[in-house]
């Protein structure tokens, strides 16, 4: 296998339990009742895009749709609003899964920024079509914050795959 340019190390396979745990934790963080600001980043969207890019065969559009329905029910939003946005976001992430890992983390963040912007635009459009209130221009900050979270999410979620399969004194990691 030819290694991508942006990667300096072969990664171990992702543990399905870790993938599920990261998605459940992101969903739980998204459900914390700290108040909902339009500029608040959607951590679940970041994690869904990450796994859509790095594990497209395991986490795809159907998982994004299911998590979107859970978020819709929790937030009391129009049923299907977040499900549609997450599904489109996941589809776009899966379509970028071959190209995106070849770039550095900052360049990757610039590549996923339009995805997050489109997801928020779709969610806003659905909300406005059914007569929802305008959340304000602060909504434009949420995709920026999500793109800024991308390098941190990449480092944290790839950390378990970077460890050596058999540790010894010469390879501490």
C-alpha positions as CSV (number, residue, x, y, z in Angstrom):
1,X,0.0,0.0,0.0
2,X,1.3,3.5,-0.8
3,X,1.2,5.8,2.2
4,X,-0.5,9.1,1.7
5,X,1.7,12.2,1.7
6,X,0.2,13.7,4.9
7,X,0.8,10.6,7.0
8,X,4.1,9.6,8.4
9,X,3.0,6.3,10.0
10,X,0.9,3.3,9.1
11,X,-2.1,3.1,11.4
12,X,-3.5,0.1,13.1
13,X,-7.1,-0.8,12.3
14,X,-9.8,1.2,14.2
15,X,-11.5,-0.7,17.0
16,X,-15.3,-0.7,16.3
17,X,-15.9,-0.3,20.1
18,X,-13.8,2.9,20.1
19,X,-15.7,4.2,17.1
20,X,-19.0,3.6,18.8
21,X,-17.8,5.0,22.1
22,X,-16.6,8.2,20.4
23,X,-19.9,8.7,18.7
24,X,-21.9,8.0,21.9
25,X,-19.7,10.4,23.8
26,X,-20.1,13.1,21.1
27,X,-23.9,12.6,21.3
28,X,-23.8,12.9,25.0
29,X,-21.8,16.1,24.9
30,X,-24.3,17.4,22.3
31,X,-27.1,16.6,24.7
32,X,-25.7,18.4,27.8
33,X,-28.2,21.0,28.9
34,X,-26.0,24.1,28.9
35,X,-28.2,26.1,26.7
36,X,-28.2,26.3,23.0
37,X,-26.4,29.1,21.3
38,X,-26.4,29.4,17.5
39,X,-22.6,29.7,17.5
40,X,-22.1,26.5,19.5
41,X,-20.2,23.9,17.5
42,X,-21.8,20.5,16.9
43,X,-19.3,18.0,18.2
44,X,-21.3,15.1,16.9
45,X,-21.1,16.5,13.4
46,X,-17.3,16.7,13.7
47,X,-17.0,13.1,14.9
48,X,-19.4,11.9,12.2
49,X,-17.3,13.6,9.5
50,X,-14.1,12.3,11.0
51,X,-15.3,8.7,10.9
52,X,-16.9,9.2,7.5
53,X,-13.5,10.2,6.2
54,X,-11.3,7.6,8.1
55,X,-13.7,4.7,8.3
56,X,-16.2,5.1,5.4
57,X,-17.2,1.4,5.4
58,X,-18.2,1.4,9.1
59,X,-19.7,4.8,9.6
60,X,-21.8,6.0,6.7
61,X,-25.0,7.8,5.9
62,X,-27.3,5.4,7.8
63,X,-25.5,6.0,11.1
64,X,-25.5,9.7,10.5
65,X,-29.3,9.6,9.8
66,X,-29.9,7.6,13.0
67,X,-27.8,10.0,15.1
68,X,-29.6,12.9,13.5
69,X,-33.0,11.5,14.5
70,X,-31.8,11.2,18.1
71,X,-30.6,14.8,18.1
72,X,-33.9,15.9,16.6
73,X,-35.8,14.2,19.3
74,X,-33.6,15.6,22.0
75,X,-33.6,19.2,20.8
76,X,-37.3,19.1,20.0
77,X,-36.5,20.1,16.4
78,X,-38.5,19.3,13.4
79,X,-38.1,15.5,13.0
80,X,-35.6,14.9,10.2
81,X,-33.9,18.4,10.3
82,X,-30.6,17.2,11.8
83,X,-31.0,13.8,10.2
84,X,-31.0,15.4,6.7
85,X,-28.1,17.6,7.6
86,X,-26.0,14.8,9.1
87,X,-26.8,12.5,6.2
88,X,-25.7,15.1,3.6
89,X,-22.6,15.8,5.8
90,X,-21.7,12.1,6.0
91,X,-22.2,11.6,2.3
92,X,-19.9,14.5,1.5
93,X,-17.3,13.1,4.1
94,X,-17.4,9.7,2.5
95,X,-16.9,11.2,-0.9
96,X,-13.7,13.0,0.4
97,X,-12.3,9.9,2.2
98,X,-9.6,9.2,-0.4
99,X,-8.4,12.7,-1.0
100,X,-8.6,14.3,2.5
101,X,-6.0,12.3,4.4
102,X,-3.3,13.3,2.0
103,X,-3.3,16.9,3.3
104,X,-2.0,18.4,6.5
105,X,-4.4,19.0,9.4
106,X,-4.9,22.7,8.7
107,X,-5.6,22.1,5.0
108,X,-8.0,19.4,6.0
109,X,-9.8,21.9,8.2
110,X,-10.2,24.2,5.3
111,X,-11.6,21.3,3.2
112,X,-14.2,20.3,5.8
113,X,-15.3,23.9,6.5
114,X,-17.6,24.0,3.4
115,X,-19.1,20.7,4.5
116,X,-20.0,22.1,7.9
117,X,-21.3,25.3,6.3
118,X,-23.5,23.4,4.0
119,X,-24.9,21.2,6.8
120,X,-25.8,24.3,8.9
121,X,-27.3,25.9,5.8
122,X,-29.5,22.8,5.1
123,X,-30.6,22.7,8.8
124,X,-31.4,26.4,8.7
125,X,-33.3,26.1,5.4
126,X,-35.5,23.3,6.8
127,X,-36.1,25.3,10.0
128,X,-37.1,28.4,8.0
129,X,-39.3,26.6,5.5
130,X,-41.5,25.4,8.4
131,X,-41.8,28.8,9.9
132,X,-39.0,28.7,12.5
133,X,-37.3,31.7,13.9
134,X,-34.1,33.2,12.5
135,X,-31.3,32.3,14.9
136,X,-29.2,35.3,14.0
137,X,-25.9,35.8,12.2
138,X,-24.1,34.0,15.1
139,X,-25.0,30.8,13.3
140,X,-22.2,31.5,10.8
141,X,-19.6,31.0,13.6
142,X,-20.5,27.4,14.3
143,X,-19.0,26.0,11.1
144,X,-15.8,28.0,11.8
145,X,-15.6,26.6,15.3
146,X,-16.2,23.0,14.0
147,X,-13.4,23.4,11.4
148,X,-11.1,24.7,14.2
149,X,-12.0,21.5,16.2
150,X,-11.0,19.3,13.2
151,X,-7.2,19.1,14.0
152,X,-7.9,18.4,17.7
153,X,-10.4,15.7,16.8
154,X,-8.0,14.1,14.3
155,X,-5.2,13.9,16.8
156,X,-7.5,12.5,19.6
157,X,-9.4,10.0,17.5
158,X,-6.4,8.7,15.6
159,X,-4.3,8.3,18.8
160,X,-5.4,4.7,19.6
161,X,-4.5,3.6,16.0
162,X,-1.0,5.1,16.3
163,X,0.3,2.8,19.0
164,X,2.7,0.0,18.2
165,X,1.1,-3.5,17.8
166,X,3.8,-5.0,20.1
167,X,5.5,-2.7,22.5
168,X,9.1,-3.2,23.7
169,X,11.9,-1.2,25.2
170,X,12.9,0.2,21.8
171,X,9.4,1.4,20.8
172,X,7.7,3.0,23.8
173,X,4.7,4.0,21.8
